[in-house]
Amino acid sequence: MRSAPGRFLRLHYFSGPFLTLLLVFAVLNTAVAQQPDPDNIPSRPRIVPLPALSAELLRPTFPLAPVLQPASILESAINDKLGIRYRFFGTDDRGYDCSGFVWRVFREAGASFDRMPARELWRFFPEATPEESRQFGSLVFFNGLGHVGIVRDAYSFYHASRSQGIVLSFFAGYWEKRLTGFRRAPVPLMPGMPMMMPPPDLVVAQR
């Protein structure tokens, strides 16, 4: 029977203010345990500025397609027709006469004028200056305006030869003795442009 008061004292010991303090301590301990560790708090992401792109990085790594100029188109049109036979009144690849050849290649280069004989071309286009007369694309006339060709440089010209078809000929010799004069190119061309030499069998010094 004596054990009853002892049990009562032990229960009373854990009740009242002591039990309250014990609960407060437990709550505080839990709160402290739930606080994040300052060493483990993830930092805010750093914003690293990108370096400025240099001109070298902005430059394309592949070659750009060149923009074709009238002189390049004219040169290509002439080279495509070298060796085609002569044909009276011809204006296509079945054959060309001198003015038909001039009209066709300049038409492909963007010029807009009617197909006309050499004499009318002389009247239609303005006179070339001494400098222009040596530039690629100028018109050159021979035999009292009976024949016309296209200047390549100061030494040679393209034309439709009756015996050779479309060829490159030299002024020196036969043609310089029959030279009448020069007219400006039917389209604006870039002076000083290097020209490709046609095959040797399409270069003739005579008619």
Phi, psi and omega per residue, in radians:
M1 nan -0.358 -3.113
R2 -1.300 -0.306 -3.071
S3 -1.263 -0.363 -3.107
A4 -1.094 -0.851 3.126
P5 -1.071 -0.589 3.122
G6 -1.112 -0.736 3.112
R7 -1.129 -0.670 3.136
F8 -1.102 -0.726 3.133
L9 -1.124 -0.689 -3.133
R10 -1.168 -0.692 3.123
L11 -1.181 -0.685 3.115
H12 -1.126 -0.550 -3.139
Y13 -1.120 -0.633 -3.108
F14 -1.632 0.186 3.101
S15 -1.969 3.023 3.047
G16 1.363 -2.508 -3.057
P17 -1.070 -0.596 -3.105
F18 -1.137 -0.732 3.135
L19 -1.130 -0.653 3.116
T20 -1.104 -0.787 3.123
L21 -1.079 -0.664 -3.129
L22 -1.119 -0.707 3.125
L23 -1.177 -0.710 3.119
V24 -1.091 -0.746 3.130
F25 -1.080 -0.708 3.141
A26 -1.133 -0.718 3.134
V27 -1.130 -0.797 3.137
L28 -1.094 -0.706 -3.141
N29 -1.096 -0.694 3.120
T30 -1.163 -0.711 -3.131
A31 -1.118 -0.742 3.118
V32 -1.133 -0.671 -3.129
A33 -1.151 -0.520 -3.107
Q34 -1.465 -0.198 3.111
Q35 -1.177 2.362 -3.128
P36 -1.183 2.559 3.089
D37 -1.284 2.155 -3.126
P38 -0.999 -0.517 -3.123
D39 -1.307 -0.331 -3.098
N40 -1.840 0.060 3.122
I41 -1.238 2.133 3.138
P42 -1.128 2.331 -3.136
S43 -1.361 2.743 3.099
R44 -1.199 2.458 -3.107
P45 -1.065 2.399 3.106
R46 -1.436 2.407 3.104
I47 -1.687 1.923 -3.118
V48 -1.700 2.059 -3.130
P49 -1.154 2.433 3.105
L50 -1.298 2.507 3.099
P51 -1.170 2.588 3.104
A52 -1.133 2.391 3.138
L53 -1.305 2.264 3.135
S54 -1.430 2.938 3.112
A55 -1.096 -0.546 -3.141
E56 -1.151 -0.675 -3.140
L57 -1.250 -0.559 3.140
L58 -1.364 -0.297 -3.121
R59 -1.252 2.295 -3.123
P60 -1.101 2.537 -3.117
T61 -1.559 -0.025 3.125
F62 -2.045 2.607 -3.115
P63 -1.210 2.391 3.099
L64 -1.435 2.524 3.119
A65 -1.191 2.258 -3.121
P66 -1.196 2.582 3.053
V67 -1.503 2.109 -3.076
L68 -1.275 2.313 3.075
Q69 -1.675 2.791 3.129
P70 -0.943 -0.633 3.137
A71 -1.110 -0.693 3.126
S72 -1.170 -0.714 3.124
I73 -1.145 -0.742 3.124
L74 -1.100 -0.785 3.128
E75 -1.052 -0.757 3.138
S76 -1.117 -0.714 3.135
A77 -1.111 -0.708 3.128
I78 -1.153 -0.821 -3.114
N79 -1.082 -0.585 3.119
D80 -1.162 -0.392 -3.050
K81 -1.821 -0.057 3.107
L82 -1.040 2.286 3.120
G83 1.661 -0.235 3.098
I84 -1.193 2.464 -3.013
R85 -1.204 2.861 3.072
Y86 -1.447 2.424 3.063
R87 -2.566 2.207 3.137
F88 -0.995 2.273 3.135
F89 1.111 0.280 -3.125
G90 -1.342 2.424 3.132
T91 -2.334 0.260 3.117
D92 -2.461 -3.059 -3.010
D93 -1.290 0.021 2.967
R94 -1.320 -0.251 3.122
G95 2.645 2.663 -3.098
Y96 -2.316 2.551 2.810
D97 -1.682 -3.123 -2.983
C98 -1.092 -0.832 -3.105
S99 -1.314 -0.531 3.081
G100 -1.142 -0.652 3.077
F101 -1.126 -0.813 3.134
V102 -1.056 -0.800 -3.121
W103 -1.085 -0.773 -3.068
R104 -1.123 -0.855 -3.056
V105 -1.214 -0.605 3.098
F106 -1.289 -0.539 3.048
R107 -1.104 -0.728 3.109
E108 -1.176 -0.439 3.123
A109 -1.526 0.000 3.058
G110 1.901 -0.019 3.132
A111 -1.318 2.657 -3.140
S112 -2.273 1.734 3.038
F113 -2.693 2.736 -3.086
D114 -1.261 2.641 3.019
R115 -1.231 2.217 -3.068
M116 -2.592 2.786 3.122
P117 -1.212 2.928 -3.069
A118 -0.978 -0.725 -3.109
R119 -1.077 -0.671 3.126
E120 -1.271 -0.583 3.055
L121 -1.082 -0.675 3.110
W122 -1.054 -0.711 -3.131
R123 -1.330 -0.525 -3.008
F124 -1.359 -0.670 -3.047
F125 -1.785 2.585 -3.102
P126 -1.249 2.782 -3.139
E127 -1.144 2.453 3.115
A128 -1.437 2.548 3.032
T129 -1.278 2.865 3.090
P130 -0.940 -0.660 3.118
E131 -1.199 -0.746 -3.137
E132 -1.139 -0.530 -3.111
S133 -1.149 -0.242 3.120
R134 -1.845 0.067 -3.068
Q135 -1.730 2.594 3.112
F136 -1.024 2.324 3.073
G137 1.793 -0.344 3.093
S138 -1.151 2.631 3.114
L139 -1.570 2.395 3.129
V140 -2.125 2.396 -3.032
F141 -2.101 2.552 -3.111
F142 -2.366 2.964 2.977
N143 0.920 0.833 3.118
G144 1.042 0.721 3.121
L145 1.259 0.384 3.083
G146 -1.606 -0.117 -3.115
H147 -2.566 2.539 -3.113
V148 -2.415 2.562 3.076
G149 -2.509 -3.035 -3.107
I150 -2.122 2.170 -3.118
V151 -1.130 2.340 2.989
R152 -1.666 -0.828 3.094
D153 -2.802 -2.890 -3.088
A154 -1.202 -0.170 -3.021
Y155 -2.058 -0.237 -3.008
S156 -2.615 2.913 -3.128
F157 -2.680 2.756 3.072
Y158 -1.741 2.534 3.091
H159 -2.903 3.022 3.070
A160 -1.720 1.840 3.124
S161 -1.529 2.400 -3.128
R162 -1.106 -0.540 -3.097
S163 -1.676 -0.402 -3.040
Q164 -2.036 -0.184 -3.035
G165 1.373 -2.615 -3.112
I166 -1.359 2.038 -3.062
V167 -2.488 2.996 2.965
L168 -1.839 2.183 3.125
S169 -2.108 2.804 3.124
F170 -1.765 2.531 3.105
F171 -1.153 -0.676 -3.036
A172 -0.999 2.353 3.089
G173 1.627 -2.046 -3.001
Y174 -1.027 -0.877 -2.966
W175 -1.354 -0.554 -3.118
E176 -1.161 -0.442 3.105
K177 -1.327 -0.289 -3.097
R178 -1.960 0.166 -3.092
L179 -1.198 2.328 3.103
T180 -1.824 -0.793 -3.140
G181 2.910 -2.979 -3.032
F182 -2.292 2.651 3.000
R183 -2.277 2.724 -3.105
R184 -1.137 2.705 3.102
A185 -1.096 2.449 3.131
P186 -1.118 -0.311 3.051
V187 -2.295 2.614 3.083
P188 -1.108 2.285 -3.135
L189 -2.192 2.763 3.121
M190 -1.449 2.076 3.136
P191 -1.260 2.731 3.047
G192 1.314 0.285 -3.111
M193 -1.395 2.256 3.133
P194 -1.124 2.415 -3.090
M195 -1.933 2.565 3.106
M196 -1.475 2.387 3.136
M197 -1.403 2.289 3.098
P198 -1.252 2.955 3.124
P199 -0.992 2.580 -3.081
P200 -0.989 -0.555 -3.096
D201 -1.312 -0.116 3.083
L202 -1.883 0.221 3.089
V203 -1.934 2.096 3.137
V204 -2.280 2.544 3.139
A205 -1.601 -0.331 -3.108
Q206 -1.946 -3.061 -3.132
R207 -1.287 nan nan
